[in-house]
Amino acid sequence: MQYRESIKLLVDLIKGSSKIIVLTGAGASTESGIPDFRSRNTGLWNKYKPEEVASVDALKKDPETFYKLNLQWWQGCLKAQPNRTHYALAELEKRGWLLGVITQNIDGLHQKAGSQRVWEVHGHLRSCRCTQCKKEYDINRLTENYWCDSCGSLLRPNVVLFGDPMPEDYYTAEKVMSGCQLLLVVGSSLQVYPVAGLPYMARQVAVINRDPTPWDESAAVVFNQTSSRVLNDVLELLKDETGPYYVE
């Protein structure tokens, strides 16, 4: 199927669906200068084993090494600005086409771009907390030191590390997925569970990801293109039309 035909098909799917949700992964933020994890050549996990550098055990075993490795890319996330993918999704929500965004990303760029309903299923980089007394700090505290002022225990970011339970936002996202007619997967490899199981809850799935995913054969339409191009072409075809969630 040619690209323009695929875009028209996606627009028809959007117009024909009354409950549309987006699931975003690291690929949605690569155009903001944030590296993803599993791309063939540039993915972070090509350089490191995640269980060795981004796990609860790694943090407890060697906090200094853990923060030395992770703070560098976290600071990149915090400095990054939204790209055309984030703005397009915010505009689609504003026009009433999307119920909201479920994101695996911890960079907060959807909110910066104006998205109102965002479920952060892998946590966020706005704050950190003490592993013992649970006192909260701004995330920038970790660049100064990573020990709690109140009890002296180790601080950790409010992100989901390997070995962590899923946060409340994930279970909310599962409930939100009930009755989803179209799940638009943007920049996710769909390899990390339990989030990779969410597409099973949708009637139809559309995939926008540079690399292949396990859902490509069963998806209604697949784009191996940059998400900014696809989503902005969708916006252009929808023009001034509004969706079922539009509020004047």
C-alpha positions as CSV (number, residue, x, y, z in Angstrom):
1,M,0.0,0.0,0.0
2,Q,1.3,3.4,-0.9
3,Y,2.0,6.0,1.8
4,R,-0.9,8.3,0.8
5,E,-3.3,5.4,0.7
6,S,-2.2,4.4,4.2
7,I,-2.7,7.9,5.5
8,K,-6.2,8.0,4.0
9,L,-6.9,4.6,5.6
10,L,-5.7,5.9,9.0
11,V,-7.9,9.0,8.7
12,D,-10.9,6.8,7.8
13,L,-10.1,4.6,10.9
14,I,-10.0,7.7,13.1
15,K,-13.3,9.1,11.7
16,G,-15.0,5.7,12.1
17,S,-13.9,5.2,15.8
18,S,-15.6,6.8,18.7
19,K,-13.0,6.0,21.3
20,I,-9.4,6.5,20.2
21,I,-6.4,6.3,22.5
22,V,-2.7,6.8,21.8
23,L,0.1,4.7,23.2
24,T,3.5,6.3,22.9
25,G,7.0,5.0,23.4
26,A,10.6,6.3,23.2
27,G,10.4,6.8,19.4
28,A,7.9,9.6,19.9
29,S,10.7,11.7,21.5
30,T,13.7,10.9,19.3
31,E,13.1,14.0,17.2
32,S,13.5,16.0,20.5
33,G,17.0,14.6,20.8
34,I,16.2,11.9,23.3
35,P,17.7,8.5,22.3
36,D,15.4,5.5,22.3
37,F,16.1,2.1,23.8
38,R,15.8,-0.6,21.2
39,S,16.5,0.9,17.7
40,R,19.0,-1.3,15.9
41,N,21.8,1.2,15.8
42,T,21.1,4.0,18.3
43,G,19.1,2.3,21.1
44,L,20.5,2.7,24.6
45,W,20.1,-1.0,25.4
46,N,22.5,-1.8,22.6
47,K,25.2,-0.3,24.9
48,Y,24.0,-1.4,28.3
49,K,22.0,-4.2,29.8
50,P,19.0,-2.6,31.4
51,E,19.0,-4.9,34.4
52,E,22.5,-3.8,35.1
53,V,22.1,0.0,34.9
54,A,18.4,0.8,35.3
55,S,17.1,-1.6,37.9
56,V,16.2,-1.4,41.6
57,D,19.1,-3.8,42.3
58,A,21.6,-1.6,40.5
59,L,20.5,1.4,42.5
60,K,20.8,-0.4,45.8
61,K,24.1,-2.1,44.9
62,D,26.0,0.9,43.6
63,P,24.1,4.2,43.8
64,E,27.1,6.2,42.5
65,T,27.4,4.2,39.3
66,F,23.6,4.1,38.9
67,Y,23.3,7.9,39.0
68,K,26.5,8.5,37.0
69,L,25.0,6.4,34.1
70,N,21.4,7.5,34.4
71,L,21.6,11.2,35.3
72,Q,23.2,12.0,32.0
73,W,20.3,10.9,29.9
74,W,17.7,12.0,32.4
75,Q,19.1,15.6,32.2
76,G,18.8,15.3,28.5
77,C,15.1,14.5,28.9
78,L,14.5,17.4,31.2
79,K,16.2,19.9,28.8
80,A,14.3,18.5,25.7
81,Q,11.5,20.4,24.1
82,P,8.4,18.8,22.4
83,N,8.6,18.0,18.8
84,R,6.0,17.9,16.0
85,T,4.7,14.5,17.2
86,H,3.9,15.8,20.7
87,Y,2.2,18.9,19.2
88,A,0.2,16.9,16.7
89,L,-1.1,14.6,19.4
90,A,-2.0,17.6,21.6
91,E,-3.9,19.2,18.6
92,L,-5.7,15.9,17.9
93,E,-6.8,15.8,21.5
94,K,-7.9,19.5,21.4
95,R,-10.0,18.8,18.3
96,G,-11.7,16.0,20.1
97,W,-10.2,13.0,18.2
98,L,-8.3,11.5,21.1
99,L,-9.4,10.5,24.6
100,G,-5.8,10.8,25.7
101,V,-2.3,9.5,25.7
102,I,-0.9,6.5,27.5
103,T,2.9,7.0,27.5
104,Q,5.9,4.8,28.3
105,N,8.0,8.0,28.3
106,I,9.2,9.7,31.4
107,D,10.2,13.0,29.8
108,G,6.9,14.9,30.3
109,L,7.0,16.3,26.7
110,H,3.3,15.4,26.1
111,Q,2.3,17.8,28.9
112,K,4.7,20.5,27.7
113,A,3.1,20.3,24.2
114,G,-0.4,20.8,25.7
115,S,-1.8,17.3,26.1
116,Q,-4.4,17.3,28.9
117,R,-5.0,13.6,29.5
118,V,-1.7,11.7,29.9
119,W,-1.2,8.4,31.8
120,E,2.5,7.9,32.6
121,V,2.8,4.2,32.9
122,H,6.5,4.2,33.5
123,G,6.5,7.2,35.9
124,H,8.1,10.6,35.4
125,L,11.1,12.8,36.0
126,R,9.5,15.6,37.9
127,S,10.4,14.4,41.3
128,C,12.3,11.8,43.4
129,R,11.6,10.3,46.8
130,C,13.3,8.7,49.8
131,T,13.3,4.9,49.7
132,Q,12.6,4.8,53.4
133,C,10.6,7.8,54.7
134,K,9.1,8.6,51.2
135,K,9.9,12.3,51.5
136,E,9.6,13.9,48.0
137,Y,12.1,16.2,46.3
138,D,12.4,17.9,43.0
139,I,14.2,15.7,40.5
140,N,17.1,18.2,40.3
141,R,18.0,17.3,43.9
142,L,19.7,14.2,42.5
143,T,22.4,16.2,40.8
144,E,23.4,17.6,44.2
145,N,23.3,14.4,46.3
146,Y,21.1,11.4,46.5
147,W,20.6,11.0,50.3
148,C,17.5,12.1,52.2
149,D,17.8,15.2,54.4
150,S,15.3,13.8,56.9
151,C,16.5,10.2,57.5
152,G,19.7,9.9,55.5
153,S,18.4,7.1,53.3
154,L,18.9,6.7,49.5
155,L,16.8,8.8,47.1
156,R,15.3,7.3,44.0
157,P,13.5,8.9,40.9
158,N,9.8,8.5,40.5
159,V,10.3,6.4,37.4
160,V,9.6,2.6,37.0
161,L,12.9,0.8,37.3
162,F,13.4,-2.8,36.3
163,G,12.2,-4.8,39.3
164,D,9.6,-2.2,40.3
165,P,5.8,-2.8,40.5
166,M,3.8,-0.8,38.0
167,P,2.4,2.6,39.2
168,E,-1.2,3.6,39.6
169,D,-1.3,5.2,36.2
170,Y,-0.8,1.9,34.5
171,Y,-3.9,0.4,36.2
172,T,-5.8,3.5,35.3
173,A,-4.7,3.1,31.7
174,E,-6.0,-0.5,31.7
175,K,-9.4,0.8,32.8
176,V,-9.2,3.6,30.2
177,M,-8.6,1.0,27.5
178,S,-11.9,-0.6,28.0
179,G,-14.0,-0.1,24.9
180,C,-11.1,1.3,22.9
181,Q,-12.0,1.1,19.2
182,L,-8.7,2.3,17.9
183,L,-5.3,2.3,19.6
184,L,-2.7,4.4,17.8
185,V,0.8,3.1,18.7
186,V,3.4,5.8,18.2
187,G,7.1,5.1,18.6
188,S,6.8,2.0,20.7
189,S,8.5,-1.3,19.9
190,L,5.7,-3.1,21.9
191,Q,8.3,-5.3,23.5
192,V,8.0,-4.3,27.2
193,Y,5.3,-5.9,29.2
194,P,2.8,-5.4,30.7
195,V,2.4,-2.2,28.6
196,A,2.9,-4.3,25.4
197,G,-0.3,-6.2,26.3
198,L,-2.5,-3.1,26.0
199,P,-3.1,-3.4,22.2
200,Y,-5.0,-6.7,22.9
201,M,-7.7,-4.5,24.6
202,A,-8.3,-2.5,21.4
203,R,-10.7,-3.4,18.6
204,Q,-8.2,-2.1,16.0
205,V,-4.5,-1.1,16.2
206,A,-2.5,1.3,14.0
207,V,1.2,1.3,14.3
208,I,3.6,4.2,13.6
209,N,7.2,3.0,14.4
210,R,10.5,3.2,12.4
211,D,11.3,-0.5,13.2
212,P,9.1,-3.6,13.0
213,T,6.9,-4.5,16.0
214,P,5.2,-7.8,17.0
215,W,1.9,-6.2,16.0
216,D,2.7,-5.3,12.4
217,E,1.0,-8.3,10.9
218,S,-2.3,-7.9,12.7
219,A,-2.5,-4.1,12.8
220,A,-5.0,-2.3,10.5
221,V,-2.3,-0.1,9.1
222,V,1.5,0.2,9.7
223,F,3.9,3.1,9.0
224,N,7.6,2.7,9.2
225,Q,8.0,6.5,9.0
226,T,8.7,9.3,11.4
227,S,5.7,9.8,13.6
228,S,5.8,13.6,13.1
229,R,5.4,13.2,9.4
230,V,2.5,10.7,9.7
231,L,0.6,12.6,12.4
232,N,0.9,16.0,10.7
233,D,-0.3,14.5,7.4
234,V,-3.3,13.1,9.4
235,L,-4.0,16.6,10.8
236,E,-3.9,18.1,7.4
237,L,-6.5,15.6,6.1
238,L,-8.7,16.2,9.1
239,K,-8.4,19.9,8.7
240,D,-11.1,21.7,10.7
241,E,-13.1,18.6,11.5
242,T,-13.7,17.8,15.1
243,G,-14.0,14.4,16.8
244,P,-16.4,12.9,19.4
245,Y,-14.6,14.5,22.4
246,Y,-14.5,18.0,21.1
247,V,-15.7,20.7,23.5
248,E,-16.3,24.2,22.3
